[in-house]
Amino acid sequence: MFSRGDLIEVCSKETGFVGSYYAATVVSQLRKDLFVVQYKDLVEGVINMQPLVETVRLNELRPVPPQIDSNDDEFGYIDQVDAFDNDGWWVGRVYGRTDDGNYVVYFETTGDEIAYPRSRLRVHLDWVKRKWVSRNNNKGRPRSAERGRGSEGKKRRRLNTSKSNNVDS
């Protein structure tokens, strides 16, 4: 399925990194289910700034998702998105907007809420049976910038929307 030179994303299964995807290139295939990859944005260390090279299993790889062209360039309440942060794409849900127009994204794996400009977000897609699938997005439904108070039963920390906490583009 993947060949040397293919641009891919590696889905991390490590504790603290679940729900994150990192851009990489296939260097070689060791076995049917084992690949050597070189990361685009991850490096070996603070001193050695060489791109990180790692051996990963096939079930941790996926092609780079297609860009979604849409006339509606906005995300709605609870749309599932990927936010680019810490050298990778992290899966979260939109829970509102800040006064300066950034999107507030909630990350279930960490419980964090962080504001991002539109340029750091993309529609989340899952790679299922060799097809891209969009799940749980609210496209076409009424938009809401207010936090929902459904039967979730979870208390989420509020985002401090001061300028110092917002991510710059």
DSSP file (Angstrom, degrees, kcal/mol; ACC not computed):
  #  RESIDUE AA STRUCTURE BP1 BP2  ACC     N-H-->O    O-->H-N    N-H-->O    O-->H-N    TCO  KAPPA ALPHA  PHI   PSI    X-CA   Y-CA   Z-CA
    1    1 A M              0   0    0      0, 0.0     2,-0.4     0, 0.0     0, 0.0   0.000 360.0 360.0 360.0 -42.2    0.0    0.0    0.0
    2    2 A F        -     0   0    0      4,-0.0     2,-0.3    61,-0.0     3,-0.0  -0.881 360.0-168.6-112.1 144.3    2.8    2.4    0.8
    3    3 A S    >   -     0   0    0     -2,-0.4     3,-2.3     1,-0.1    23,-0.3  -0.831  39.2 -71.1-125.9 163.5    6.1    2.8   -1.1
    4    4 A R  T 3  S+     0   0    0     -2,-0.3    23,-0.2     1,-0.3     3,-0.1  -0.271 120.4  22.0 -51.9 131.9    9.4    4.5   -0.6
    5    5 A G  T 3  S+     0   0    0     21,-3.2    -1,-0.3     1,-0.3    22,-0.1   0.259  86.3 141.4  91.4 -11.6    8.9    8.3   -0.9
    6    6 A D    <   -     0   0    0     -3,-2.3    20,-2.3    20,-0.1     2,-0.5  -0.401  52.6-127.3 -64.7 136.6    5.2    8.3   -0.1
    7    7 A L  E     +A   25   0A   0     18,-0.2    57,-0.8    -3,-0.1     2,-0.3  -0.743  45.9 157.1 -82.3 129.7    4.0   11.2    2.0
    8    8 A I  E     -AB  24  63A   0     16,-2.8    16,-2.5    -2,-0.5     2,-0.4  -0.811  39.1-119.8-140.7 177.5    2.0    9.8    4.9
    9    9 A E  E     -AB  23  62A   0     53,-2.9    53,-1.6    -2,-0.3     2,-0.5  -0.987  19.5-142.5-124.6 142.3    0.9   10.6    8.4
   10   10 A V  E     -AB  22  61A   0     12,-2.6    12,-2.0    -2,-0.4     2,-0.7  -0.913  10.5-146.0-105.5 124.1    1.8    8.5   11.5
   11   11 A C  E     -A   21   0A   0     49,-3.4     2,-0.2    -2,-0.5    10,-0.2  -0.801  20.1-133.8 -90.1 116.6   -0.9    8.1   14.1
   12   12 A S        -     0   0    0      8,-2.1     7,-0.7    -2,-0.7     8,-0.4  -0.518  24.9-178.8 -75.9 136.1    0.7    8.0   17.5
   13   13 A K        +     0   0    0     -2,-0.2     5,-0.2     5,-0.2    -1,-0.1   0.316  47.0 117.2-109.6   2.1   -0.5    5.2   19.8
   14   14 A E  S >> S-     0   0    0      3,-0.1     3,-2.4     1,-0.1     4,-0.6  -0.436  79.0 -94.0 -75.3 145.9    1.8    6.3   22.7
   15   15 A T  T 34 S+     0   0    0      1,-0.3    -1,-0.1     2,-0.2    -2,-0.1  -0.336 114.7  21.5 -56.6 133.2    0.3    7.5   26.0
   16   16 A G  T 34 S+     0   0    0     93,-0.1    -1,-0.3    -3,-0.1    -2,-0.1   0.233 121.2  62.4  89.9 -13.2   -0.1   11.3   25.9
   17   17 A F  T X4  +     0   0    0     -3,-2.4     3,-1.2     3,-0.1    -5,-0.3   0.347  65.5 129.8-123.5   2.3    0.0   11.4   22.1
   18   18 A V  T 3< S+     0   0    0     -4,-0.6    -5,-0.2     1,-0.3    91,-0.1  -0.359  72.7  31.6 -60.2 135.6   -3.1    9.4   21.2
   19   19 A G  T 3  S+     0   0    0     -7,-0.7    72,-2.6     1,-0.3     2,-0.4   0.637  96.6 114.9  88.8  15.5   -5.2   11.3   18.7
   20   20 A S  E <   - C   0  90A   0     -3,-1.2    -8,-2.1    -8,-0.4     2,-0.4  -0.924  46.6-161.0-121.6 148.8   -2.2   13.0   17.1
   21   21 A Y  E     -AC  11  89A   0     68,-2.7    68,-3.2    -2,-0.4     2,-0.4  -0.984   4.7-159.8-129.6 136.2   -0.9   12.6   13.5
   22   22 A Y  E     -A   10   0A   0    -12,-2.0   -12,-2.6    -2,-0.4     2,-0.1  -0.964  21.1-120.1-123.8 131.6    2.6   13.5   12.3
   23   23 A A  E     +A    9   0A   0     -2,-0.4    17,-2.7    64,-0.3    18,-0.6  -0.433  47.2 152.3 -68.0 137.4    3.6   14.2    8.7
   24   24 A A  E     -AD   8  39A   0    -16,-2.5   -16,-2.8    15,-0.3     2,-0.4  -0.939  38.7-123.3-155.1 173.2    6.3   11.8    7.4
   25   25 A T  E     -AD   7  38A   0     13,-2.2    13,-2.5    -2,-0.3     2,-0.4  -0.983  31.7-113.2-125.4 138.6    7.8   10.2    4.4
   26   26 A V  E     + D   0  37A   0    -20,-2.3   -21,-3.2    -2,-0.4    11,-0.2  -0.588  31.2 179.1 -71.4 125.1    8.2    6.4    3.9
   27   27 A V  E     -     0   0A   0      9,-3.2     2,-0.3    -2,-0.4    10,-0.2   0.849  62.7 -28.1 -91.6 -45.5   11.9    5.6    3.8
   28   28 A S  E     - D   0  36A   0      8,-1.6     8,-3.0   -25,-0.1     2,-0.5  -0.985  52.1-117.1-163.7 165.3   11.6    1.8    3.4
   29   29 A Q  E     - D   0  35A   0     -2,-0.3     6,-0.3     6,-0.2     3,-0.1  -0.965  21.6-179.2-112.8 122.1    9.4   -1.2    4.0
   30   30 A L  E    S-     0   0A   0      4,-2.4     2,-0.3    -2,-0.5     5,-0.2   0.854  71.2 -10.6 -87.4 -39.5   11.0   -3.8    6.3
   31   31 A R  E >  S- D   0  34A   0      3,-1.6     3,-1.0     1,-0.0    -1,-0.2  -0.839  87.2 -80.7-145.1-179.6    8.1   -6.3    6.2
   32   32 A K  T 3  S+     0   0    0     -2,-0.3     3,-0.0     1,-0.2    -2,-0.0   0.856 131.9  26.3 -56.0 -35.7    4.5   -6.4    5.0
   33   33 A D  T 3  S+     0   0    0     24,-0.1    25,-2.0    25,-0.1     2,-0.4   0.153 110.6  78.6-116.8  18.4    3.4   -4.6    8.2
   34   34 A L  E <   +DE  31  57A   0     -3,-1.0    -4,-2.4    23,-0.2    -3,-1.6  -0.987  51.8 175.7-137.3 127.1    6.6   -2.7    9.2
   35   35 A F  E     -DE  29  56A   0     21,-3.0    21,-2.9    -2,-0.4     2,-0.5  -0.917  27.4-135.1-130.1 151.1    8.0    0.6    7.7
   36   36 A V  E     -DE  28  55A   0     -8,-3.0    -9,-3.2    -2,-0.3    -8,-1.6  -0.933  33.4-175.6-101.7 129.3   10.8    3.0    8.4
   37   37 A V  E     -DE  26  54A   0     17,-3.0    17,-2.4    -2,-0.5     2,-0.5  -0.900  22.4-146.3-126.0 154.0    9.6    6.6    8.2
   38   38 A Q  E     -DE  25  53A   0    -13,-2.5   -13,-2.2    -2,-0.3    15,-0.2  -0.987  25.8-131.7-118.9 123.4   11.3   10.0    8.4
   39   39 A Y  E     -D   24   0A   0     13,-2.8   -15,-0.3    -2,-0.5   -16,-0.1  -0.418   3.1-147.8 -76.4 147.6    9.2   12.8   10.1
   40   40 A K  E    S+     0   0A   0    -17,-2.7   -16,-0.1    -2,-0.1    -1,-0.1   0.908  95.2  15.8 -76.8 -45.6    8.8   16.2    8.5
   41   41 A D  E    S+     0   0A   0    -18,-0.6     2,-0.4    46,-0.3    -1,-0.1   0.590 105.5  88.2-111.0 -14.3    8.6   18.2   11.7
   42   42 A L  E     -     0   0A   0    -19,-0.3    10,-2.6    10,-0.1     2,-0.3  -0.716  57.7-163.4 -90.3 138.0    9.9   15.9   14.5
   43   43 A V  E     - E   0  51A   0     -2,-0.4     6,-0.1     8,-0.3     3,-0.1  -0.773  29.6-112.5-118.2 164.4   13.6   15.9   15.2
   44   44 A E  S    S-     0   0    0      6,-2.4     2,-0.3    -2,-0.3     5,-0.2   0.824  83.1 -39.6 -66.6 -34.2   15.9   13.5   17.1
   45   45 A G        -     0   0    0      3,-1.8    -1,-0.1     5,-0.2     7,-0.0  -0.978  63.1 -79.5-174.9-178.1   16.7   15.9   19.9
   46   46 A V  S    S+     0   0    0     -2,-0.3     3,-0.1     1,-0.1    -1,-0.1   0.890 128.3  31.2 -68.9 -40.3   17.5   19.4   21.1
   47   47 A I  S    S+     0   0    0      1,-0.2     2,-1.0    -3,-0.1    -1,-0.1   0.920 117.6  55.9 -84.1 -48.4   21.2   19.1   20.0
   48   48 A N        -     0   0    0      1,-0.1    -3,-1.8     2,-0.1    -1,-0.2  -0.757  64.9-178.2 -88.8 101.8   20.8   16.8   17.0
   49   49 A M        +     0   0    0     -2,-1.0    -1,-0.1    -5,-0.2     3,-0.1   0.161  35.5 130.3 -90.3  19.2   18.2   18.6   14.8
   50   50 A Q  S    S-     0   0    0      1,-0.1    -6,-2.4    -7,-0.1    -5,-0.2  -0.434  73.1 -90.6 -67.8 145.7   18.2   15.8   12.2
   51   51 A P  E     -E   43   0A   0      0, 0.0    -8,-0.3     0, 0.0     2,-0.2  -0.323  49.3-105.2 -56.7 138.4   14.7   14.7   11.2
   52   52 A L  E     -     0   0A   0    -10,-2.6   -13,-2.8    -3,-0.1     2,-0.4  -0.476  33.0-160.7 -68.1 132.4   13.5   11.8   13.4
   53   53 A V  E     +E   38   0A   0    -15,-0.2     2,-0.3    -2,-0.2   -15,-0.2  -0.967  19.5 168.4-115.4 133.2   13.6    8.4   11.7
   54   54 A E  E     -E   37   0A   0    -17,-2.4   -17,-3.0    -2,-0.4     2,-0.5  -0.976  36.4-121.9-146.4 152.7   11.5    5.7   13.3
   55   55 A T  E     +E   36   0A   0     -2,-0.3     2,-0.3   -19,-0.2   -19,-0.2  -0.877  40.0 174.0 -96.9 127.2   10.2    2.2   12.6
   56   56 A V  E     -E   35   0A   0    -21,-2.9   -21,-3.0    -2,-0.5     2,-0.2  -0.918  29.9-108.9-134.2 158.0    6.4    2.0   12.7
   57   57 A R  E >   -E   34   0A   0     -2,-0.3     3,-2.0   -23,-0.2   -23,-0.2  -0.489  31.1-113.2 -84.5 155.6    3.6   -0.6   12.1
   58   58 A L  G >  S+     0   0    0    -25,-2.0     3,-2.0     1,-0.3   -24,-0.1   0.850 114.3  63.4 -55.6 -38.2    1.3   -0.4    9.1
   59   59 A N  G 3  S+     0   0    0      1,-0.3    -1,-0.3   -26,-0.3   -26,-0.0   0.537  98.9  56.6 -70.5  -2.9   -1.7    0.2   11.4
   60   60 A E  G <  S+     0   0    0     -3,-2.0   -49,-3.4   -50,-0.1     2,-0.3   0.410  97.2  82.5-100.7  -1.0   -0.1    3.5   12.5
   61   61 A L  E <   +B   10   0A   0     -3,-2.0   -51,-0.2   -51,-0.2   -53,-0.0  -0.756  45.6 161.6-108.3 150.4    0.1    4.8    8.9
   62   62 A R  E     -B    9   0A   0    -53,-1.6   -53,-2.9    -2,-0.3    -3,-0.0  -0.967  42.2 -96.5-153.9 156.2   -2.3    6.6    6.7
   63   63 A P  E     -B    8   0A   0      0, 0.0   -55,-0.2     0, 0.0   -61,-0.0  -0.242  56.0 -84.9 -64.1 164.4   -2.0    8.7    3.5
   64   64 A V        -     0   0    0    -57,-0.8   -57,-0.1     1,-0.1   -55,-0.0  -0.589  55.7-109.9 -68.3 130.0   -2.0   12.5    3.9
   65   65 A P        -     0   0    0      0, 0.0    -1,-0.1     0, 0.0     2,-0.1  -0.266  33.5-106.1 -62.6 148.9   -5.7   13.5    4.0
   66   66 A P        -     0   0    0      0, 0.0     2,-0.3     0, 0.0    59,-0.0  -0.392  35.8-104.6 -69.6 152.5   -7.1   15.4    1.1
   67   67 A Q        -     0   0    0     -2,-0.1     2,-0.8    55,-0.1    55,-0.0  -0.631  32.5-130.7 -75.0 135.7   -7.7   19.1    1.4
   68   68 A I        -     0   0    0     -2,-0.3     2,-0.6    55,-0.1    55,-0.1  -0.807  16.6-155.3 -91.5 112.9  -11.4   19.8    1.8
   69   69 A D        +     0   0    0     -2,-0.8     2,-0.4     2,-0.0     3,-0.1  -0.784  26.7 163.5 -87.4 126.1  -12.5   22.5   -0.6
   70   70 A S        -     0   0    0     -2,-0.6    -2,-0.0     1,-0.1     3,-0.0  -1.000  47.6-143.7-146.2 142.2  -15.6   24.2    0.7
   71   71 A N  S    S+     0   0    0     -2,-0.4     2,-1.0     1,-0.2    -1,-0.1   0.789  99.3  69.1 -70.0 -27.6  -17.5   27.4    0.1
   72   72 A D        +     0   0    0      1,-0.1    -1,-0.2    -3,-0.1    67,-0.0  -0.797  63.5 176.4 -94.3  97.5  -18.2   27.3    3.8
   73   73 A D        +     0   0    0     -2,-1.0     2,-0.3     2,-0.1    -1,-0.1   0.278  50.9  90.8 -87.9  11.1  -14.8   28.0    5.3
   74   74 A E        -     0   0    0      0, 0.0     2,-0.4     0, 0.0    -2,-0.0  -0.746  68.3-134.1-108.3 155.7  -16.1   28.1    8.9
   75   75 A F        -     0   0    0     -2,-0.3     2,-0.2     4,-0.1     3,-0.1  -0.832  20.7-143.5-104.1 146.7  -16.5   25.4   11.5
   76   76 A G    >   -     0   0    0     -2,-0.4     3,-2.1     1,-0.2    18,-0.3  -0.506  40.0 -59.4-102.8 174.1  -19.6   24.9   13.5
   77   77 A Y  T 3  S+     0   0    0      1,-0.3    18,-0.2    -2,-0.2    -1,-0.2  -0.289 121.4   1.9 -55.8 131.5  -20.3   23.9   17.1
   78   78 A I  T 3  S+     0   0    0     16,-3.3    -1,-0.3     1,-0.2    17,-0.1   0.503  86.6 154.7  59.9  15.1  -18.9   20.4   17.9
   79   79 A D    <   -     0   0    0     -3,-2.1    15,-2.3    15,-0.2     2,-0.5  -0.464  48.4-119.4 -60.4 138.0  -17.4   19.9   14.4
   80   80 A Q  E     +F   93   0A   0     55,-0.3    44,-1.8    13,-0.2     2,-0.3  -0.719  45.4 168.7 -83.9 128.2  -14.6   17.5   14.6
   81   81 A V  E     -FG  92 123A   0     11,-2.6    11,-2.7    -2,-0.5     2,-0.5  -0.857  36.5-125.9-133.7 165.0  -11.3   19.1   13.5
   82   82 A D  E     -FG  91 122A   0     40,-2.7    40,-1.8    -2,-0.3     2,-0.4  -0.974  26.1-158.3-109.1 131.8   -7.5   18.5   13.5
   83   83 A A  E     -FG  90 121A   0      7,-2.6     7,-2.4    -2,-0.5     2,-0.7  -0.940  15.7-129.9-111.7 131.3   -5.5   21.4   15.1
   84   84 A F  E     +F   89   0A   0     36,-2.9     2,-0.3    -2,-0.4     5,-0.2  -0.713  51.4 135.3 -83.9 117.2   -1.9   21.8   14.2
   85   85 A D  E >   +F   88   0A   0      3,-2.9     3,-1.7    -2,-0.7    -2,-0.1  -0.978  57.6  16.0-158.2 148.3    0.1   22.1   17.4
   86   86 A N  T 3  S-     0   0    0     -2,-0.3     3,-0.1     1,-0.3    -1,-0.1   0.886 130.3 -56.3  49.4  46.0    3.4   20.7   18.8
   87   87 A D  T 3  S+     0   0    0      1,-0.2   -64,-0.3    -3,-0.0     2,-0.3   0.584 122.8  66.3  68.4  13.7    4.5   19.6   15.4
   88   88 A G  E <  S- F   0  85A   0     -3,-1.7    -3,-2.9   -66,-0.1     2,-0.5  -0.938  84.9 -94.8-152.6 175.3    1.5   17.4   14.7
   89   89 A W  E     -CF  21  84A   0    -68,-3.2   -68,-2.7    -2,-0.3     2,-0.4  -0.865  36.8-163.0 -98.8 127.6   -2.3   17.4   14.0
   90   90 A W  E     -CF  20  83A   0     -7,-2.4    -7,-2.6    -2,-0.5     2,-0.3  -0.935  17.8-124.1-116.7 133.0   -4.4   16.7   17.1
   91   91 A V  E     + F   0  82A   0    -72,-2.6    18,-0.3    -2,-0.4     2,-0.3  -0.593  48.1 137.8 -80.0 129.7   -8.1   15.6   17.0
   92   92 A G  E     - F   0  81A   0    -11,-2.7   -11,-2.6    -2,-0.3     2,-0.4  -0.870  44.7-107.9-152.4-174.2  -10.6   17.8   18.8
   93   93 A R  E     -HF 106  80A   0     13,-2.2    13,-3.1    -2,-0.3     2,-0.4  -0.979  29.6-114.4-129.1 141.3  -14.0   19.4   18.6
   94   94 A V  E     +H  105   0A   0    -15,-2.3   -16,-3.3    -2,-0.4    11,-0.2  -0.581  33.8 171.8 -73.9 128.3  -15.0   23.1   18.1
   95   95 A Y  E     -     0   0A   0      9,-3.3     2,-0.3    -2,-0.4    10,-0.2   0.247  57.3 -48.8-122.1  10.6  -16.7   24.5   21.2
   96   96 A G  E     -H  104   0A   0      8,-0.7     8,-2.8   -20,-0.1     2,-0.3  -0.945  55.9 -85.8 153.6-171.0  -16.9   28.1   20.3
   97   97 A R  E     -H  103   0A   0     48,-0.5     6,-0.2    -2,-0.3     2,-0.2  -0.952  28.6-129.0-132.0 150.3  -15.1   31.3   19.1
   98   98 A T    >   -     0   0    0      4,-2.4     3,-1.9    -2,-0.3     6,-0.0  -0.474  37.1-100.1 -89.2 169.5  -13.1   33.9   20.8
   99   99 A D  T 3  S+     0   0    0      1,-0.3    -1,-0.1    -2,-0.2    62,-0.0   0.799 124.1  54.0 -60.7 -29.1  -13.8   37.6   20.4
  100  100 A D  T 3  S-     0   0    0      2,-0.0    -1,-0.3     1,-0.0     0, 0.0   0.304 124.0-101.2 -92.4  11.3  -10.9   37.9   17.9
  101  101 A G  S <  S+     0   0    0     -3,-1.9    17,-0.1     1,-0.3    -2,-0.1   0.401  74.0 139.1  93.0  -2.3  -12.3   35.1   15.7
  102  102 A N        -     0   0    0     15,-0.1    -4,-2.4     1,-0.1     2,-0.4  -0.386  54.3-114.3 -71.7 155.9  -10.2   32.1   16.7
  103  103 A Y  E     -HI  97 116A   0     13,-3.2    13,-2.5    -6,-0.2     2,-0.6  -0.772  17.8-136.5 -93.0 133.5  -11.8   28.7   17.2
  104  104 A V  E     -HI  96 115A   0     -8,-2.8    -9,-3.3    -2,-0.4    -8,-0.7  -0.814  24.9-165.7 -88.9 120.0  -11.9   27.2   20.7
  105  105 A V  E     -HI  94 114A   0      9,-2.9     9,-2.3    -2,-0.6     2,-0.5  -0.926   8.4-152.6-113.9 129.2  -11.0   23.5   20.3
  106  106 A Y  E     -HI  93 113A   0    -13,-3.1   -13,-2.2    -2,-0.5     2,-0.6  -0.860   5.7-153.7-100.9 132.1  -11.6   20.9   23.1
  107  107 A F  E >>> - I   0 112A   0      5,-2.9     4,-3.0    -2,-0.5     3,-0.8  -0.917   3.6-163.6-109.7 110.6   -9.4   17.9   23.2
  108  108 A E  T 345S+     0   0    0     -2,-0.6    -1,-0.1     1,-0.2   -16,-0.1   0.843  86.8  59.6 -61.4 -36.3  -11.0   14.9   24.8
  109  109 A T  T 345S+     0   0    0    -18,-0.3    -1,-0.2     1,-0.2   -93,-0.1   0.785 124.0  18.8 -67.5 -26.4   -7.7   13.0   25.4
  110  110 A T  T <45S-     0   0    0     -3,-0.8    -2,-0.2     2,-0.2    -1,-0.2   0.597  94.9-125.7-117.3 -17.5   -6.3   15.8   27.5
  111  111 A G  T  <5 +     0   0    0     -4,-3.0    46,-0.5     1,-0.3     2,-0.2   0.559  63.5 140.3  80.0   8.0   -9.3   17.8   28.7
  112  112 A D  E   < -I  107   0A   0     -5,-0.6    -5,-2.9    44,-0.1     2,-0.4  -0.535  41.5-157.1 -87.0 151.3   -7.7   21.0   27.3
  113  113 A E  E     +I  106   0A   0     -7,-0.2     2,-0.4    -2,-0.2    -7,-0.2  -0.999  19.9 173.9-122.8 126.3   -9.4   23.8   25.4
  114  114 A I  E     -I  105   0A   0     -9,-2.3    -9,-2.9    -2,-0.4     2,-0.4  -0.985  27.6-127.3-135.9 143.4   -7.2   25.9   23.2
  115  115 A A  E     +I  104   0A   0     50,-0.4    52,-1.4    -2,-0.4   -11,-0.2  -0.759  30.3 179.7 -92.7 135.0   -7.9   28.7   20.7
  116  116 A Y  E     -I  103   0A   0    -13,-2.5   -13,-3.2    -2,-0.4     2,-0.1  -0.974  28.7-117.3-132.7 145.7   -6.6   28.5   17.1
  117  117 A P    >   -     0   0    0      0, 0.0     3,-2.0     0, 0.0   -15,-0.1  -0.451  39.1-106.1 -72.3 159.2   -6.8   30.6   14.0
  118  118 A R  G >  S+     0   0    0      1,-0.3     3,-1.9     2,-0.2   -16,-0.0   0.822 117.3  67.2 -54.9 -34.1   -8.6   29.0   11.0
  119  119 A S  G 3  S+     0   0    0      1,-0.3    -1,-0.3     3,-0.0    -3,-0.0   0.662  98.0  52.5 -65.2 -16.0   -5.2   28.5    9.3
  120  120 A R  G <  S+     0   0    0     -3,-2.0   -36,-2.9   -37,-0.0     2,-0.3   0.256 101.3  77.1-102.6  11.8   -4.2   26.0   12.0
  121  121 A L  E <   +G   83   0A   0     -3,-1.9     2,-0.3   -38,-0.2   -38,-0.2  -0.883  49.7 176.2-122.8 152.6   -7.3   23.8   11.6
  122  122 A R  E     -G   82   0A   0    -40,-1.8   -40,-2.7    -2,-0.3     2,-0.1  -0.972  43.3 -88.1-144.9 158.6   -8.6   21.2    9.1
  123  123 A V  E     -G   81   0A   0     -2,-0.3     2,-0.4   -42,-0.2   -42,-0.2  -0.457  49.0-118.5 -62.7 134.2  -11.6   19.0    8.8
  124  124 A H        -     0   0    0    -44,-1.8    11,-0.4    -2,-0.1     2,-0.4  -0.645  35.8-176.7 -79.4 131.4  -10.9   15.7   10.6
  125  125 A L        -     0   0    0     -2,-0.4     2,-0.4     9,-0.1     9,-0.2  -0.976  15.7-143.5-126.2 142.8  -11.1   12.7    8.4
  126  126 A D  E     -J  133   0B   0      7,-3.2     7,-2.7    -2,-0.4     2,-0.8  -0.834  13.9-133.3-102.8 144.7  -10.7    9.0    9.3
  127  127 A W  E     +J  132   0B   0     -2,-0.4     2,-0.5     5,-0.2     5,-0.2  -0.864  37.5 168.8 -97.9 103.8   -8.9    6.5    7.0
  128  128 A V  E >   -J  131   0B   0      3,-3.0     3,-1.2    -2,-0.8    -2,-0.0  -0.974  64.7 -18.9-126.1 121.6  -11.3    3.5    7.0
  129  129 A K  T 3  S-     0   0    0     -2,-0.5    -1,-0.2     1,-0.3     3,-0.1   0.897 126.8 -52.9  49.2  47.0  -10.9    0.6    4.6
  130  130 A R  T 3  S+     0   0    0      1,-0.2     2,-0.3    -3,-0.1    -1,-0.3   0.737 120.5 102.1  63.1  27.1   -8.8    2.6    2.3
  131  131 A K  E <  S-J  128   0B   0     -3,-1.2    -3,-3.0     2,-0.0     2,-0.4  -0.986  73.7-117.5-136.5 148.2  -11.3    5.5    2.1
  132  132 A W  E     -J  127   0B   0     -2,-0.3     2,-0.4    -5,-0.2    -5,-0.2  -0.730  33.7-171.8 -84.8 131.4  -11.5    8.9    3.8
  133  133 A V  E     -J  126   0B   0     -7,-2.7    -7,-3.2    -2,-0.4     2,-0.6  -0.987  15.8-151.0-128.7 130.9  -14.6    9.2    6.0
  134  134 A S        -     0   0    0     -2,-0.4     2,-0.4    -9,-0.2    -9,-0.1  -0.897  23.6-171.7 -99.8 125.3  -15.8   12.4    7.7
  135  135 A R        -     0   0    0     -2,-0.6   -55,-0.3   -11,-0.4   -11,-0.1  -0.917  53.3  -1.3-121.9 144.7  -17.7   11.6   11.0
  136  136 A N  S    S+     0   0    0     -2,-0.4     2,-0.3     1,-0.2    -1,-0.1   0.660  79.3 146.8  60.4  22.4  -19.7   13.6   13.4
  137  137 A N        -     0   0    0    -58,-0.2    -1,-0.2     1,-0.1   -58,-0.1  -0.668  47.1-140.7 -87.9 150.8  -19.4   17.0   11.7
  138  138 A N    >   +     0   0    0     -2,-0.3     3,-2.8   -62,-0.1   -61,-0.1   0.170  42.9 153.1 -93.6  15.4  -22.3   19.4   11.9
  139  139 A K  T 3  S+     0   0    0      1,-0.3    -2,-0.0   -63,-0.1   -64,-0.0  -0.208  71.3  17.8 -52.7 131.4  -22.0   20.6    8.3
  140  140 A G  T 3  S+     0   0    0      1,-0.4    -1,-0.3     0, 0.0     3,-0.1   0.313 104.3 105.7  89.7  -8.8  -25.4   21.8    7.1
  141  141 A R  S <  S-     0   0    0     -3,-2.8    -1,-0.4     1,-0.1    -3,-0.1  -0.622  86.3 -77.9 -97.8 163.0  -26.8   22.1   10.7
  142  142 A P        -     0   0    0      0, 0.0     2,-0.2     0, 0.0    -1,-0.1  -0.301  50.9-126.6 -58.6 141.8  -27.4   25.4   12.5
  143  143 A R        -     0   0    0    -67,-0.1     2,-0.4    -3,-0.1   -67,-0.1  -0.600  24.9-172.5 -90.5 150.5  -24.3   26.9   13.9
  144  144 A S        -     0   0    0     -2,-0.2   -67,-0.2     1,-0.1     4,-0.1  -0.979  21.8-169.4-144.2 132.3  -23.8   27.8   17.5
  145  145 A A        +     0   0    0     -2,-0.4   -48,-0.5   -49,-0.1     2,-0.2   0.507  67.5  94.9 -93.2  -6.1  -21.0   29.7   19.1
  146  146 A E  S    S-     0   0    0    -50,-0.1     2,-0.3     1,-0.1    -2,-0.1  -0.567  85.7-106.0 -86.0 149.4  -22.3   28.9   22.6
  147  147 A R        -     0   0    0     -2,-0.2     2,-0.1     1,-0.1    -1,-0.1  -0.548  39.7-119.7 -71.1 133.8  -21.2   25.9   24.6
  148  148 A G        -     0   0    0     -2,-0.3    -1,-0.1    -4,-0.1   -70,-0.0  -0.396  15.1-157.7 -74.6 152.5  -23.8   23.2   24.7
  149  149 A R        +     0   0    0     -2,-0.1    -1,-0.1     3,-0.0    -2,-0.0  -0.405  41.3 141.9-125.4  54.8  -25.3   21.9   27.9
  150  150 A G  S    S-     0   0    0      1,-0.1     3,-0.5     2,-0.0     0, 0.0   0.193  72.0 -72.9 -78.6-157.8  -26.4   18.5   26.8
  151  151 A S  S    S+     0   0    0      1,-0.2    -1,-0.1     2,-0.1    -2,-0.0   0.000  89.1 120.9 -91.6  29.0  -26.4   15.3   28.7
  152  152 A E        -     0   0    0      1,-0.1    -1,-0.2     2,-0.1     3,-0.1   0.867  56.0-155.8 -63.1 -36.8  -22.6   15.0   28.4
  153  153 A G        +     0   0    0     -3,-0.5     2,-0.4     1,-0.2    -1,-0.1   0.564  52.7 117.4  73.2   7.1  -22.1   15.0   32.2
  154  154 A K        -     0   0    0      2,-0.0     2,-0.6     0, 0.0    -1,-0.2  -0.892  58.8-141.4-110.3 138.5  -18.5   16.2   31.8
  155  155 A K        -     0   0    0     -2,-0.4     2,-0.4    -3,-0.1     0, 0.0  -0.866  20.1-158.7 -97.0 126.0  -17.3   19.5   33.2
  156  156 A R        -     0   0    0     -2,-0.6     2,-0.2     1,-0.0   -44,-0.1  -0.827  20.6-111.9-107.1 143.2  -14.9   21.2   30.9
  157  157 A R        -     0   0    0    -46,-0.5     2,-0.2    -2,-0.4    -1,-0.0  -0.475  36.1-116.6 -69.4 139.9  -12.4   23.9   31.9
  158  158 A R        -     0   0    0     -2,-0.2     2,-0.4     1,-0.1   -45,-0.1  -0.507  26.3-116.5 -77.5 146.7  -13.2   27.3   30.5
  159  159 A L        -     0   0    0     -2,-0.2     2,-0.8   -47,-0.1   -45,-0.1  -0.679  14.8-134.5 -83.4 132.2  -10.7   28.9   28.1
  160  160 A N        -     0   0    0     -2,-0.4     5,-0.1     1,-0.1    -1,-0.0  -0.808  19.6-163.7 -81.9 112.2   -9.0   32.1   29.1
  161  161 A T        +     0   0    0     -2,-0.8    -1,-0.1     3,-0.1   -62,-0.1   0.185  39.4 133.6 -90.7  19.0   -9.4   34.1   25.9
  162  162 A S  S >> S-     0   0    0      1,-0.1     3,-1.9     3,-0.1     4,-0.6  -0.341  71.6-109.7 -64.6 153.7   -6.8   36.7   26.8
  163  163 A K  G >4 S+     0   0    0      1,-0.3     3,-0.9     2,-0.2    -1,-0.1   0.807 114.7  64.6 -55.0 -33.1   -4.3   37.4   24.0
  164  164 A S  G 34 S+     0   0    0      1,-0.2    -1,-0.3     3,-0.0    -3,-0.1   0.731 103.6  46.5 -68.1 -20.2   -1.5   35.7   25.8
  165  165 A N  G <4 S+     0   0    0     -3,-1.9   -50,-0.4    -5,-0.1    -1,-0.2   0.543  91.5  97.8 -97.6  -8.2   -3.2   32.3   25.6
  166  166 A N  S << S-     0   0    0     -3,-0.9     2,-0.4    -4,-0.6   -50,-0.1  -0.555  76.3-119.5 -83.6 146.5   -4.2   32.4   22.0
  167  167 A V        -     0   0    0    -52,-1.4     2,-0.2    -2,-0.2    -2,-0.1  -0.698  27.2-135.2 -82.7 130.3   -2.0   30.7   19.3
  168  168 A D              0   0    0     -2,-0.4    -1,-0.0     1,-0.1     0, 0.0  -0.575 360.0 360.0 -84.1 150.0   -0.7   33.1   16.7
  169  169 A S              0   0    0     -2,-0.2    -1,-0.1   -53,-0.1    -2,-0.0   0.474 360.0 360.0 -81.7 360.0   -0.9   32.2   13.1
